[in-house]
Amino acid sequence: MDLVDLTHPITTGMPVYPGDPEVEVAPALSVPADGVNVRAVHMGSQTGTHVDAPFHIDDGLPRLDELPLTRFLGRAVLLDARDVAPRAPIGPERLPGGLGPGTVLLIATGWSRHWGTGGYAAHPYPSPELAEAALAAGVRTVGLDTLSADRTPPPGDADFSLDTHRVLLTAHAVIVENLTNLDTLLDTAGEIEVSLFPMRLRDDGAPVRAVARVR
């Protein structure tokens, strides 16, 4: 059995979605002065590798702490989208077989290689039609190695949409964004199970320690 960390570390100045709170991790207590090390952490609920709950896009939808824990653990099925162009949609024709209730769809674009660079926001994204097809197959958990499940527009571009978010979250599915190392799982011969449990925050979402177990 191998464990693969799918989580970006939380650090000061790390990438965040435009407009989200910036991340700062700073000393609060130290061993020389206080006998222990403690860090003060300032960040938003959508920081780093995190889960979006339905409440993220609609006050009337379930909050994170109202979702079943089964949303955050399951057999993973990989979709290889590494050849998709920047800011281009990923269509439903790319959906792999083997999807069903309880499976986790992981969309590997390879975009985590741009983490920390100006190109990270130019990621491809799953189309609403792909989201609808995944839901029809029984999927209720979708993970991506990108900043968002929708197109992130460049500065000054007014073409903003949450259409894919709305398709998935309105169906009480969850979205896990900013995963990493998904491309390393594409050639895995064994079965992959992923653990995507978030911090127990309420409301819109929370950071996740995402781990894949390969058997």
MIDOSE-1310 file (N, C-alpha, C; in nm, 2 decimals, decimal comma, always signed):
residues 215
mdlv	+0,08/-0,12/+0,00/+0,00/+0,00/+0,00/+0,09/+0,12/+0,00; +0,06/+0,22/-0,09/+0,13/+0,35/-0,09/+0,03/+0,46/-0,06; +0,08/+0,56/+0,01/+0,01/+0,68/+0,04/+0,07/+0,80/-0,04; -0,02/+0,87/-0,11/+0,02/+0,99/-0,19/-0,04/+1,11/-0,14
dlth	+0,04/+1,21/-0,10/-0,02/+1,34/-0,05/-0,07/+1,42/-0,17; -0,19/+1,46/-0,16/-0,25/+1,54/-0,27/-0,28/+1,68/-0,23; -0,21/+1,73/-0,12/-0,24/+1,86/-0,06/-0,12/+1,96/-0,07; -0,16/+2,08/-0,11/-0,06/+2,19/-0,10/-0,04/+2,23/+0,04
pitt	+0,09/+2,26/+0,08/+0,11/+2,32/+0,22/+0,05/+2,46/+0,23; +0,01/+2,49/+0,35/-0,04/+2,62/+0,38/+0,07/+2,71/+0,43; +0,10/+2,82/+0,35/+0,22/+2,90/+0,38/+0,18/+3,05/+0,35; +0,25/+3,14/+0,41/+0,23/+3,28/+0,39/+0,25/+3,31/+0,24
gmpv	+0,15/+3,39/+0,19/+0,16/+3,43/+0,05/+0,13/+3,33/-0,06; +0,07/+3,22/-0,02/+0,04/+3,11/-0,11/-0,08/+3,16/-0,21; -0,10/+3,10/-0,32/-0,20/+3,14/-0,41/-0,34/+3,13/-0,35; -0,42/+3,23/-0,37/-0,57/+3,23/-0,33/-0,65/+3,27/-0,45
ypgd	-0,78/+3,24/-0,45/-0,86/+3,29/-0,56/-0,87/+3,44/-0,55; -0,87/+3,51/-0,66/-0,88/+3,66/-0,66/-0,99/+3,71/-0,57; -0,96/+3,79/-0,47/-1,06/+3,85/-0,38/-1,07/+3,78/-0,25; -1,02/+3,65/-0,24/-1,02/+3,58/-0,12/-0,92/+3,63/-0,02
peve	-0,93/+3,61/+0,11/-0,83/+3,65/+0,21/-0,69/+3,60/+0,18; -0,59/+3,68/+0,19/-0,46/+3,64/+0,18/-0,42/+3,55/+0,30; -0,32/+3,47/+0,28/-0,28/+3,38/+0,39/-0,15/+3,43/+0,45; -0,16/+3,43/+0,59/-0,04/+3,47/+0,66/-0,02/+3,37/+0,78
vapa	+0,09/+3,31/+0,79/+0,13/+3,22/+0,90/+0,25/+3,28/+0,97; +0,23/+3,32/+1,10/+0,34/+3,40/+1,17/+0,35/+3,34/+1,31; +0,47/+3,36/+1,37/+0,49/+3,31/+1,51/+0,40/+3,39/+1,61; +0,33/+3,31/+1,69/+0,25/+3,37/+1,80/+0,32/+3,35/+1,94
lsvp	+0,37/+3,23/+1,96/+0,45/+3,19/+2,08/+0,58/+3,12/+2,03; +0,68/+3,13/+2,11/+0,81/+3,07/+2,08/+0,86/+2,99/+2,20; +0,95/+2,89/+2,17/+1,01/+2,82/+2,28/+1,09/+2,91/+2,37; +1,18/+2,99/+2,31/+1,26/+3,08/+2,40/+1,18/+3,17/+2,49
adgv	+1,07/+3,22/+2,44/+1,00/+3,32/+2,52/+0,88/+3,26/+2,60; +0,82/+3,15/+2,55/+0,70/+3,10/+2,60/+0,70/+2,95/+2,64; +0,81/+2,89/+2,60/+0,82/+2,74/+2,63/+0,76/+2,65/+2,52; +0,68/+2,71/+2,43/+0,62/+2,63/+2,32/+0,62/+2,71/+2,19
nvra	+0,61/+2,64/+2,08/+0,59/+2,71/+1,95/+0,45/+2,70/+1,91; +0,39/+2,81/+1,88/+0,25/+2,82/+1,83/+0,25/+2,93/+1,72; +0,18/+2,90/+1,61/+0,17/+2,99/+1,50/+0,03/+3,05/+1,50; +0,02/+3,18/+1,46/-0,10/+3,25/+1,43/-0,13/+3,23/+1,28
vhmg	-0,25/+3,18/+1,24/-0,28/+3,16/+1,11/-0,40/+3,24/+1,06; -0,38/+3,32/+0,96/-0,49/+3,40/+0,90/-0,52/+3,35/+0,76; -0,64/+3,31/+0,73/-0,67/+3,26/+0,60/-0,82/+3,25/+0,59; -0,87/+3,23/+0,46/-1,01/+3,21/+0,43/-1,05/+3,07/+0,44
sqtg	-1,17/+3,04/+0,44/-1,22/+2,90/+0,44/-1,19/+2,83/+0,31; -1,17/+2,90/+0,20/-1,14/+2,84/+0,07/-0,99/+2,84/+0,04; -0,91/+2,82/+0,14/-0,76/+2,83/+0,13/-0,70/+2,70/+0,08; -0,61/+2,71/-0,01/-0,53/+2,59/-0,05/-0,62/+2,48/-0,10
thvd	-0,57/+2,36/-0,07/-0,65/+2,24/-0,10/-0,77/+2,23/-0,01; -0,89/+2,25/-0,07/-1,01/+2,27/+0,02/-1,13/+2,21/-0,05; -1,24/+2,20/+0,03/-1,37/+2,15/-0,02/-1,47/+2,27/-0,03; -1,55/+2,27/-0,13/-1,66/+2,36/-0,15/-1,79/+2,28/-0,11
apfh	-1,86/+2,34/-0,01/-1,99/+2,28/+0,03/-2,10/+2,35/-0,05; -2,22/+2,29/-0,07/-2,32/+2,36/-0,14/-2,35/+2,50/-0,10; -2,34/+2,53/+0,03/-2,37/+2,66/+0,09/-2,28/+2,76/+0,03; -2,17/+2,72/-0,03/-2,08/+2,82/-0,09/-2,14/+2,90/-0,20
iddg	-2,24/+2,85/-0,27/-2,31/+2,93/-0,37/-2,45/+2,96/-0,35; -2,51/+2,92/-0,24/-2,65/+2,95/-0,21/-2,68/+2,93/-0,06; -2,74/+3,03/+0,00/-2,77/+3,03/+0,14/-2,87/+2,92/+0,18; -2,95/+2,87/+0,08/-3,05/+2,77/+0,11/-3,00/+2,63/+0,10
lprl	-2,87/+2,61/+0,06/-2,82/+2,48/+0,04/-2,74/+2,43/+0,16; -2,71/+2,30/+0,17/-2,65/+2,25/+0,29/-2,51/+2,31/+0,32; -2,49/+2,33/+0,45/-2,36/+2,38/+0,50/-2,26/+2,26/+0,51; -2,14/+2,29/+0,52/-2,04/+2,18/+0,52/-2,06/+2,08/+0,63
delp	-2,10/+2,12/+0,75/-2,12/+2,03/+0,86/-2,25/+1,95/+0,85; -2,33/+1,98/+0,75/-2,46/+1,91/+0,73/-2,45/+1,80/+0,63; -2,33/+1,78/+0,57/-2,31/+1,68/+0,47/-2,27/+1,55/+0,53; -2,31/+1,44/+0,46/-2,27/+1,31/+0,51/-2,12/+1,29/+0,49
ltrf	-2,05/+1,22/+0,59/-1,91/+1,20/+0,58/-1,87/+1,11/+0,46; -1,97/+1,04/+0,40/-1,94/+0,96/+0,28/-1,89/+1,04/+0,16; -1,92/+1,17/+0,17/-1,88/+1,26/+0,06/-1,73/+1,27/+0,05; -1,66/+1,24/+0,16/-1,52/+1,27/+0,17/-1,42/+1,15/+0,17
lgra	-1,48/+1,04/+0,13/-1,40/+0,91/+0,13/-1,45/+0,82/+0,02; -1,37/+0,77/-0,07/-1,42/+0,67/-0,16/-1,32/+0,63/-0,27; -1,36/+0,54/-0,35/-1,28/+0,49/-0,46/-1,27/+0,60/-0,56; -1,15/+0,62/-0,61/-1,12/+0,73/-0,71/-1,12/+0,68/-0,85
vlld	-1,17/+0,75/-0,94/-1,16/+0,73/-1,08/-1,10/+0,85/-1,14; -0,99/+0,84/-1,22/-0,92/+0,95/-1,28/-0,96/+0,98/-1,42; -0,97/+1,11/-1,45/-0,99/+1,16/-1,58/-0,87/+1,24/-1,62; -0,81/+1,20/-1,73/-0,68/+1,26/-1,78/-0,72/+1,37/-1,87
ardv	-0,69/+1,50/-1,82/-0,72/+1,62/-1,90/-0,59/+1,70/-1,92; -0,48/+1,63/-1,92/-0,35/+1,71/-1,93/-0,33/+1,77/-2,06; -0,40/+1,73/-2,17/-0,38/+1,79/-2,30/-0,48/+1,90/-2,33; -0,57/+1,94/-2,24/-0,66/+2,04/-2,26/-0,60/+2,18/-2,25
apra	-0,63/+2,27/-2,34/-0,57/+2,40/-2,35/-0,61/+2,49/-2,23; -0,53/+2,59/-2,20/-0,56/+2,69/-2,09/-0,70/+2,75/-2,11; -0,77/+2,76/-2,00/-0,90/+2,82/-1,99/-1,00/+2,76/-2,09; -0,98/+2,63/-2,13/-1,07/+2,56/-2,22/-1,15/+2,47/-2,14
pigp	-1,28/+2,44/-2,18/-1,36/+2,35/-2,11/-1,33/+2,20/-2,13; -1,35/+2,12/-2,03/-1,33/+1,97/-2,04/-1,47/+1,91/-2,06; -1,49/+1,85/-2,18/-1,63/+1,80/-2,21/-1,66/+1,67/-2,16; -1,79/+1,63/-2,16/-1,84/+1,51/-2,10/-1,79/+1,38/-2,18
erlp	-1,75/+1,40/-2,30/-1,70/+1,29/-2,38/-1,57/+1,23/-2,32; -1,50/+1,30/-2,23/-1,38/+1,26/-2,16/-1,41/+1,18/-2,04; -1,53/+1,17/-1,99/-1,56/+1,10/-1,87/-1,51/+0,95/-1,88; -1,44/+0,90/-1,78/-1,40/+0,76/-1,79/-1,51/+0,67/-1,74
gglg	-1,49/+0,54/-1,77/-1,58/+0,44/-1,72/-1,56/+0,41/-1,57; -1,64/+0,33/-1,51/-1,62/+0,29/-1,37/-1,68/+0,39/-1,27; -1,75/+0,49/-1,32/-1,82/+0,58/-1,22/-1,94/+0,52/-1,17; -1,98/+0,56/-1,05/-2,10/+0,52/-0,99/-2,12/+0,58/-0,85
pgtv	-2,23/+0,55/-0,78/-2,25/+0,61/-0,65/-2,13/+0,57/-0,56; -2,08/+0,67/-0,49/-1,97/+0,65/-0,39/-1,84/+0,67/-0,45; -1,83/+0,68/-0,58/-1,69/+0,70/-0,65/-1,66/+0,85/-0,64; -1,53/+0,88/-0,64/-1,48/+1,02/-0,64/-1,42/+1,04/-0,78
llia	-1,46/+1,14/-0,85/-1,41/+1,17/-0,98/-1,29/+1,27/-0,96; -1,17/+1,23/-1,00/-1,06/+1,32/-0,99/-1,01/+1,36/-1,13; -1,01/+1,49/-1,16/-0,98/+1,55/-1,29/-0,83/+1,60/-1,28; -0,75/+1,53/-1,35/-0,60/+1,56/-1,35/-0,57/+1,64/-1,48
tgws	-0,54/+1,77/-1,46/-0,50/+1,86/-1,57/-0,35/+1,88/-1,57; -0,28/+1,84/-1,46/-0,14/+1,87/-1,45/-0,11/+2,01/-1,41; -0,22/+2,09/-1,38/-0,20/+2,23/-1,36/-0,13/+2,26/-1,23; -0,12/+2,17/-1,14/-0,05/+2,20/-1,01/+0,09/+2,23/-1,04
rhwg	+0,15/+2,20/-1,16/+0,29/+2,24/-1,18/+0,30/+2,39/-1,19; +0,19/+2,46/-1,21/+0,19/+2,61/-1,22/+0,17/+2,67/-1,08; +0,15/+2,59/-0,98/+0,12/+2,65/-0,85/+0,23/+2,75/-0,81; +0,18/+2,87/-0,76/+0,28/+2,97/-0,72/+0,32/+3,06/-0,84
tggy	+0,27/+3,04/-0,96/+0,31/+3,12/-1,07/+0,19/+3,20/-1,13; +0,22/+3,29/-1,21/+0,11/+3,37/-1,27/+0,02/+3,29/-1,36; +0,07/+3,17/-1,41/-0,01/+3,09/-1,50/-0,11/+3,00/-1,43; -0,11/+3,00/-1,30/-0,20/+2,90/-1,23/-0,35/+2,93/-1,25
aahp	-0,38/+3,06/-1,27/-0,52/+3,09/-1,29/-0,57/+3,06/-1,43; -0,48/+3,02/-1,52/-0,53/+3,00/-1,66/-0,56/+2,85/-1,69; -0,61/+2,79/-1,59/-0,64/+2,64/-1,59/-0,76/+2,61/-1,68; -0,76/+2,49/-1,74/-0,88/+2,43/-1,80/-0,98/+2,40/-1,69
ypsp	-1,10/+2,37/-1,72/-1,21/+2,35/-1,62/-1,32/+2,25/-1,68; -1,38/+2,18/-1,59/-1,49/+2,09/-1,64/-1,61/+2,17/-1,68; -1,67/+2,13/-1,79/-1,79/+2,20/-1,84/-1,91/+2,17/-1,76; -2,01/+2,25/-1,76/-2,13/+2,21/-1,69/-2,19/+2,08/-1,74
elae	-2,17/+2,05/-1,87/-2,22/+1,93/-1,93/-2,15/+1,81/-1,87; -2,02/+1,82/-1,85/-1,94/+1,71/-1,78/-2,00/+1,69/-1,64; -2,02/+1,80/-1,57/-2,07/+1,79/-1,43/-2,21/+1,72/-1,43; -2,29/+1,75/-1,53/-2,43/+1,69/-1,53/-2,41/+1,54/-1,56
aala	-2,32/+1,50/-1,65/-2,30/+1,36/-1,68/-2,24/+1,29/-1,56; -2,15/+1,35/-1,49/-2,10/+1,28/-1,37/-2,21/+1,26/-1,26; -2,29/+1,36/-1,24/-2,40/+1,34/-1,15/-2,50/+1,23/-1,20; -2,52/+1,22/-1,33/-2,61/+1,12/-1,38/-2,55/+0,98/-1,35
agvr	-2,42/+0,97/-1,35/-2,35/+0,84/-1,32/-2,35/+0,81/-1,17; -2,39/+0,90/-1,09/-2,40/+0,88/-0,94/-2,29/+0,95/-0,86; -2,20/+1,02/-0,93/-2,09/+1,09/-0,86/-2,14/+1,21/-0,78; -2,09/+1,22/-0,66/-2,13/+1,33/-0,57/-2,00/+1,40/-0,51
tvgl	-1,88/+1,36/-0,56/-1,76/+1,42/-0,51/-1,67/+1,44/-0,64; -1,63/+1,56/-0,66/-1,54/+1,59/-0,78/-1,42/+1,67/-0,73; -1,30/+1,62/-0,76/-1,17/+1,69/-0,72/-1,09/+1,73/-0,84; -1,02/+1,84/-0,83/-0,94/+1,90/-0,94/-0,81/+1,95/-0,89
dtls	-0,71/+1,95/-0,98/-0,58/+2,01/-0,94/-0,57/+2,15/-1,00; -0,68/+2,23/-0,99/-0,69/+2,36/-1,04/-0,75/+2,46/-0,93; -0,74/+2,59/-0,97/-0,79/+2,69/-0,87/-0,94/+2,69/-0,85; -1,01/+2,65/-0,96/-1,16/+2,65/-0,95/-1,21/+2,54/-1,04
adrt	-1,34/+2,50/-1,01/-1,41/+2,41/-1,10/-1,47/+2,49/-1,22; -1,46/+2,62/-1,22/-1,51/+2,70/-1,33/-1,39/+2,78/-1,39; -1,41/+2,84/-1,50/-1,31/+2,92/-1,56/-1,27/+3,04/-1,47; -1,14/+3,06/-1,45/-1,10/+3,18/-1,37/-1,06/+3,28/-1,48
pppg	-1,14/+3,39/-1,49/-1,11/+3,49/-1,59/-0,98/+3,57/-1,56; -0,91/+3,61/-1,66/-0,79/+3,70/-1,63/-0,84/+3,84/-1,58; -0,75/+3,91/-1,53/-0,78/+4,05/-1,48/-0,85/+4,13/-1,59; -0,96/+4,20/-1,56/-1,02/+4,28/-1,66/-1,12/+4,21/-1,75
dadf	-1,13/+4,08/-1,74/-1,22/+4,00/-1,82/-1,35/+3,98/-1,73; -1,46/+4,03/-1,79/-1,59/+4,02/-1,72/-1,67/+3,89/-1,74; -1,61/+3,80/-1,81/-1,68/+3,67/-1,84/-1,66/+3,57/-1,72; -1,73/+3,60/-1,61/-1,73/+3,52/-1,49/-1,85/+3,44/-1,48
sldt	-1,83/+3,31/-1,44/-1,94/+3,22/-1,43/-1,91/+3,12/-1,32; -2,02/+3,07/-1,26/-2,01/+2,96/-1,16/-2,10/+2,85/-1,21; -2,12/+2,83/-1,34/-2,21/+2,73/-1,39/-2,18/+2,59/-1,34; -2,05/+2,55/-1,35/-2,02/+2,41/-1,31/-2,04/+2,40/-1,16
hrvl	-2,00/+2,50/-1,08/-2,02/+2,49/-0,94/-2,17/+2,47/-0,91; -2,26/+2,55/-0,98/-2,40/+2,54/-0,96/-2,46/+2,41/-0,99; -2,41/+2,35/-1,10/-2,46/+2,21/-1,13/-2,43/+2,11/-1,02; -2,31/+2,11/-0,98/-2,26/+2,01/-0,88/-2,32/+2,04/-0,74
ltah	-2,31/+2,17/-0,69/-2,34/+2,20/-0,56/-2,49/+2,20/-0,53; -2,57/+2,24/-0,64/-2,72/+2,23/-0,63/-2,76/+2,09/-0,61; -2,69/+1,99/-0,66/-2,72/+1,85/-0,64/-2,66/+1,79/-0,51; -2,61/+1,88/-0,42/-2,56/+1,85/-0,29/-2,43/+1,77/-0,30
aviv	-2,36/+1,78/-0,42/-2,23/+1,73/-0,44/-2,12/+1,82/-0,37; -2,00/+1,78/-0,36/-1,89/+1,86/-0,31/-1,78/+1,87/-0,42; -1,71/+1,98/-0,41/-1,60/+2,00/-0,50/-1,47/+2,02/-0,42; -1,36/+1,95/-0,46/-1,23/+1,97/-0,39/-1,14/+2,03/-0,50
enlt	-1,09/+2,15/-0,46/-1,00/+2,23/-0,55/-0,86/+2,24/-0,50; -0,77/+2,27/-0,59/-0,63/+2,29/-0,56/-0,56/+2,16/-0,51; -0,60/+2,05/-0,56/-0,53/+1,92/-0,53/-0,39/+1,93/-0,61; -0,30/+1,84/-0,57/-0,18/+1,83/-0,64/-0,14/+1,68/-0,65
nldt	-0,04/+1,65/-0,73/+0,00/+1,52/-0,76/-0,10/+1,42/-0,82; -0,21/+1,47/-0,88/-0,30/+1,39/-0,94/-0,24/+1,31/-1,06; -0,15/+1,38/-1,13/-0,09/+1,32/-1,25/-0,01/+1,20/-1,22; +0,04/+1,19/-1,09/+0,12/+1,07/-1,05/+0,03/+0,95/-1,04
lldt	-0,10/+0,97/-1,03/-0,19/+0,86/-1,01/-0,24/+0,80/-1,14; -0,22/+0,87/-1,25/-0,28/+0,83/-1,38/-0,23/+0,69/-1,43; -0,11/+0,66/-1,40/-0,06/+0,53/-1,45/-0,06/+0,42/-1,34; -0,13/+0,45/-1,23/-0,14/+0,35/-1,13/-0,23/+0,23/-1,17
agei	-0,17/+0,11/-1,15/-0,24/-0,01/-1,18/-0,34/-0,05/-1,07; -0,31/-0,02/-0,95/-0,39/-0,07/-0,84/-0,52/+0,02/-0,82; -0,60/-0,02/-0,72/-0,72/+0,06/-0,69/-0,68/+0,18/-0,60; -0,74/+0,29/-0,63/-0,71/+0,41/-0,56/-0,83/+0,45/-0,47
evsl	-0,80/+0,48/-0,34/-0,90/+0,53/-0,25/-0,85/+0,66/-0,20; -0,94/+0,76/-0,20/-0,90/+0,90/-0,15/-0,97/+0,94/-0,03; -0,90/+1,00/+0,06/-0,96/+1,06/+0,18/-0,95/+1,21/+0,17; -1,06/+1,28/+0,18/-1,07/+1,42/+0,15/-1,14/+1,50/+0,27
fpmr	-1,12/+1,45/+0,39/-1,19/+1,51/+0,50/-1,14/+1,65/+0,53; -1,24/+1,75/+0,54/-1,21/+1,88/+0,57/-1,21/+1,91/+0,72; -1,15/+2,02/+0,76/-1,16/+2,07/+0,89/-1,31/+2,09/+0,92; -1,35/+2,07/+1,05/-1,49/+2,08/+1,08/-1,54/+2,22/+1,11
lrdd	-1,53/+2,30/+1,00/-1,59/+2,43/+1,00/-1,73/+2,42/+0,95; -1,81/+2,52/+0,98/-1,95/+2,52/+0,93/-1,95/+2,60/+0,79; -2,06/+2,61/+0,73/-2,09/+2,70/+0,62/-2,03/+2,66/+0,49; -1,94/+2,73/+0,43/-1,91/+2,72/+0,28/-1,81/+2,63/+0,24
gapv	-1,72/+2,59/+0,33/-1,61/+2,50/+0,30/-1,49/+2,50/+0,40; -1,39/+2,43/+0,37/-1,28/+2,43/+0,46/-1,16/+2,36/+0,40; -1,03/+2,39/+0,45/-0,92/+2,32/+0,40/-0,92/+2,17/+0,42; -0,86/+2,10/+0,34/-0,86/+1,95/+0,34/-0,72/+1,90/+0,34
rava	-0,69/+1,79/+0,42/-0,57/+1,71/+0,40/-0,60/+1,60/+0,31; -0,58/+1,61/+0,18/-0,62/+1,51/+0,09/-0,51/+1,40/+0,07; -0,54/+1,28/+0,08/-0,45/+1,17/+0,06/-0,51/+1,06/-0,02; -0,43/+1,00/-0,11/-0,47/+0,89/-0,19/-0,40/+0,76/-0,13
rvr	-0,47/+0,65/-0,12/-0,42/+0,52/-0,09/-0,42/+0,43/-0,21; -0,31/+0,39/-0,25/-0,30/+0,30/-0,37/-0,27/+0,16/-0,32; -0,36/+0,06/-0,37/-0,35/-0,08/-0,33/-0,33/-0,16/-0,45
